[in-house]
Amino acid sequence: MITLVCHQPEMGMYLGLISKILESDIFVILDIAQFKKNYWGNRLAIRTKEGKQILTVPIEKHNHKAYNQVRIIYKSNWQRKYLESIKQNYSKAPYFFPYFGIIQEIIGKMKWNNLADLNIELLRFILNEFGYKGKIILSTDLYLDSDLKATDLLVEICKKVGADTYLSGTSGKDYLEVKKFEEANIRVEYQEYFHPIYRQVYGGEFVPYLSSLDLLFNHAHSGRSIINCKGGKVLRKILETKIPNWRDLKILEMFGGDGSGHLEFYGNVADNITIWEWNEKNCKMLRRKYPLALVVESCDITKKLLPPVLPKYDIIIVDVLSDVVEKILGNLHKIVNKEAYLIICAVKQSWNNNPNVPTSPSLLEMAELLDNLKIVEMQEFPREYHNQKLWLSNYFYKVTK
């Protein structure tokens, strides 16, 4: 399978776009796409103490021009102001200095022929830092028929580069003519993206939908695992839709592992989090990665649940091990508040269909194991991995005592 992503060369570099590109084998930059006014073609969103600030590159009149025909205005010395704003707001970010010099070189040391050239250079830099291994191709290098538009253009690009799968954003459902892809034996897939939450330079309320430079300055290369954290997108969906005040609640994470899974999403954002993990080596890593956690403890979790007096939690997230599931679930009533939420990872099948991998009980079977709790609501949230069969789910339960 060869997966293609196409997109115009925006300066904004929104994380959803970066996430989609990282899932592709080939990324075609549509430098022939028409520039849109008041969009992200010449604008960049950064974090400030007050929230979000938009930086804008001045451009000449651009009526119906393609990105590679839009000229940048250099008379106003915009580069100095632009770079000063970035420096002023990110100089205290953990990884600002390793990267600012490169950004300064790209933006400030030369005059670009057009807006597309500047944006493409920034985009190549970001993708390289986040470890993109696919091929990057300019649409101008494909010598496409200028009369092709919309779906016809995308299908032709797929044919030109040998892609059999086109990965679209969710908005593609509104305008793509899927039948044309099917006639060309090209599969269409849609990205399901949930914006990650991560530690930002000023702390406080998280500010989403910024340039990917924000993630880079704050987390460097590890930002890739935050963009595409395992299970984190689904966990975000559960928390935001089912528990809107989740950040203010007391959370227990069982089986934190090395912290590279869904903990990447909320480990440094939740105000009151405890992590129980089997492995002491993993705990040392978790303490380094999540210094804001109140407790990171290495313990036999099944024995930890046995004492009569235990802390009470509002949310319990279990990256469950199937061979101890019954013992854990049968004792959760000891550590939940009067009203609580359980989120349990279920192994539906082995990702490689290995018959020796034990599977978890179903949503209803697992509910029966919570026999000391009253279940008010329950729902399954499948975790579907791109280019991979569905093999995991998150089970959500709202319970009372």
N, C-alpha and C positions, 0 to 999 in steps of 0.2 A: 504494500500500500504506500502510495506517495501522496502526501497531503500538502495542499497549496493554500496559502493565505495571500490575499491581495488587499492593498490599502494605499491611499494617497499619503504622501510624505508630510504628515502633520508635525508641527513643532511641539505640540502639547504632550505627546508621548504618554498618553493615559495608560495606566497599568492594565486595563482590560485589553487594550491593543497589544501591549507587550506580552501578556499572558497568552493571547491567541497566537502570536507569532512563534512563541517558544514551543508551541505544540505542533508546529508545521515542519515539513521537510524542505519546502521551498517558499520563500517570501518574495513576491513580485511587488515592487514599489511602483505605484501608478503615478509616475511623474507627469503623465499626460492628462491626468484627471483635472477637471476644472476647479479652480480655486473658489472657495466659498467665503463670502464676507461674514464677519462676526463669528467665525468658527475658530478652530484651533490651528489653522494653517500657519499663522504668524503670531500666535499667542501661547504663553507658557504660564501655568499656575504654580505658584510657590507658597510655602508656609511662612507666616509671620507670627508675631506675638498676638496680633489681633485676629488672625485666622488665615484667610486666603487673599493673595494679591496676584493680579494678572500683569505680566510683562508683555509688551507688544513691540514687534519689529515693524518700523515704518516701511510702507511699500508704495510704489507708484500705482496709478489707476490700473485696475485689473479686470475690467468688464470682460467676462467670458474668456479669460485667459487661463491656460493650463499652468500648473505649478512651475514647470520649467520655463515659463515665459514671464513670470511675475518678478519684477525687479525690486531690489531693496534700495531705499533712500539712505545715503550715508552722510548727508549734509548736517544732520542734527546731532552727531556724535552719540547716537543711541547706544552704542556698544558699551561705552564707559558707564552710563547710567544703569544699563541692563546688568552688567557684571557686578557693579557696586551693590545693587539690590540683592543679588544672589549671595554675595559675600557677607553683607550686613546681616542677613537673616539665617545663614547656615554656618557661619564661622565656628560656632560652638557644637555643631553636629560631629559625632564621633569620627566620621570618615570624610570630612569636608576637604582637608588639605591634600590627601592623596589624589583627589579628583578635580579640584577646582582649577589647577594649572592646565589640565587638558581642556576643560570647558572654556577657559580663558583663551587658550590657543585657537580653538575652533571658532569662537564667536568674535574675538577681538583682534586677531593678528592678521586678518586679510579681508579683502572685499570679495564677496561671492558674486558669481555671474547672475545668479537668480536665487529665489527663495528655496526652490527644490534642492539645490546643491547644499545649502546650509543645513536644511532639515535632515537630509539624507546622511550627512556626515555625523550629526548629533545622534541620529537613530542607529547608525552602525556602531558608534561608540557604546551606546546603552546596551544594545543587543550583545555585543562582545563581552561587556562586563557581567552580564547576566548569563553568559555561557551558551549563547545560541550557536548551534552546530550546523544549521541548515544552510542552504544556498540562497543568496540574495541576488535578485535580478531586477534591472530597471526595465520598465515596460517599453521604453524607447529602443532598447536593444533587441526587442523581439520583432520589430518591423511589422507591427499590427496594421490591419486595414483600418484607416481612419474613419470609415463609415460605421464600424461596429460600435454598438452602445450597450450599456447595461448587461443583461444576462448573456447576450451574444458575445460580448467582449470577454467576459469571464470564461465562458466555455472555450473560446478560441485560445485564451491564455493557458488553460488547462491542457489543451491539445499540444500547444507549442512546447511546453516544458515536461510533458509526459506524466501529468498528475492524474490519478484516478479518483481522488477525493478532494472536494472543495470545502474548506472550513470557513463558515460565515459567522458573523455576529448574530445575536438574536433578532436584530432589526431586519436581517435578510429574509425572515419569514414573511415580511410585508411586501417585498418587491421582487424577490428572485422568482424566475419562471423555472421551477424545478423540472418540469417535463423536458425542457431543452437539455438539461444536464443528463437526465435519464436516457434520452435518445442518443446521447454521445457516450453512454456507459460510464458516466461520472457520478459518483455518489456525493450527496450534499449532507454535511453535518453542521449543527449549530452549536456555538459555544454557549455553555451555561456558566456565567461568571458572577461571582460574589466578591465584592471588593474586600481585600484583607484589611485587618486592623493591625497596626504595628506601632512600635515606640517612635515618637517624633521628637524633634529637638526641643520643643517648648512644653511637652507634656500636656496635661489637661485634656479637654475634649478633643477627640481625634478629628482631624480635618481630612475628609476623603477627596478623591477626584483631583489630585494634584499631578504635576509632572512626575514621571518615574525618577527624575533627579532627586526628589524628596526621599524616596526609598533608598537610592544609592548612597546619598550622603549620610543617611542614618544607619544603614545596615550593610553596605558594600556588597560583596559577592553573595552573601547569604540571603540577600533580597530575593534571589530566585526561588528559594524554598518557601519564602513568605508569599510570593505571587501565586505559586502553584502548590501550596501546602496540602499534604495528603489528608483528604477528608475535611480540611478546614473550610472549604466552600460550603459544604453541606451543613457543617456545624454552625457556620454563620447564618445560614438560612433558618435553621431551627431556632437559634437564639433570638434572631431579629423578629421572626414571625410569631413565635410561641411565648417568648419571655422577654418582652421589650425592655424591662428594667434589669436585665441580667447583670450588668456591670456593678450594680449596687448590692448584689446578693452574695452570700457565702458559698463558695464553690469548692468541691473536692474533685480532683482528677485522680483516678486510679490507673495505674500502669502507664506512667508518663513516658516510658521508654527513654530515648535520648533527646526527646524534645523536638524532633524534626517533623513530627506529624501535625495533628490539628492544634497542638499547643502553640505552634508558630502564630496561629491566628489570634489567640486571646491571652497567652501566658503573661505578657507584660502590659495588659490593658485592664484586666479584672482587678478590682481594688482589694479583694479578699479571697485569695486562692491558696489551697493546700494541695500538695502533690504527694501521693503515696506510690512508691516504686519498689519492685523486688530488688533490683540490682544496684549495689552501692556505687559502682563505676558510673552507671547512668545518672545516679543522684548527684554526683560531683559535677557532671556536665549540666544537669538541670539547674543546679545552684548558680552556675556561671551564666547560663542563658537567661534565667528568669529570676534576677535578684529581687524583684518586687514581691515574689511569692512569700507568704507568711511562713509557710512550713514546706520543706522538701525533705521527706523522710524515707529512708530505706527500711522496708519492713516486710514481713510475711503478711500480706493483706488479709488472708483468711483468718489468721490469729488476731490481727489488729481489730477485727470486728467482734471479738468474743468478750472483752471486758464489759461489765455492766454499765459503767459511766463513760460516755464518749461525747466528743463535740457533735453538734447538730449542724447540718448543712441544708441550704436551700436548693442547690443544684449538685447532682452527682453525675460525673461523666466517667463511664467505665469503658476502657479499651479492653474488652473482656477476653479472658482466656477460657476457651470452651470447657476445659477439663475441671475448672473450679467454679463454673458459672452458678451451679445450684447452691453451693456453700455461700457464695457472695450474695446472691439475690435473696436468699432466705434470711439474711441478717441485716439487710439494708434498713429495715424498720428501726434499728437501733440508732441510726445516725442521721435520719431525716427530720426536718422540722415538721410542724403540723401540716403544712402544705409545702410540697417540694416537687422538683422535676428531675427525672432520671433520663439520661441519654446514654444508650448502650450500643456499642459497636457489635454487629452481628456478622459472623462469617457465613455467607449463604452457600458458598462452595469454594474450593481451592481455585486460586486464579489460574492455575495450570491444570485444573481438573485432577489433581492428585487424590486418589481415593483414601489415602492414609491421613489426610488432613481432616480433623473432626469439625463438623459444622455446628453452628449455634441453634438453639431452639427457635421456632417461629415466633412472631410477634405475640400471638395468643398463648403459646406454650410458655414463653418467658414471663408473660403476665401472671400465669398460674403459679410461678415460683415466687411471686411477690405476695404470698398469701396473707402476710401480716399487714398489708397496706391496701387501702381502698383506691382503686384506679378510677380517676375522674375522666381521663382522656388518654388515648394512645394513637400513635400514627407511625408509619414506617417511612423513612426518607432514604431512598436508594442512593448509593454512591457509585456513580457510573464514571469510569475512567475512559478518557479519549483513547480510541484504538484498542480497547480492551473489553472483554465481556464483563457484565455486571456481576460482581462477586461479593460485594460488601453492602451492608445497609446500616443505617442508624435507627434504632428504635427509640421513640420518644414516649415517655409516660408522665402524665401529671397525676400526682398521688396525694392522698391525705391519710392521716393516722386515725 
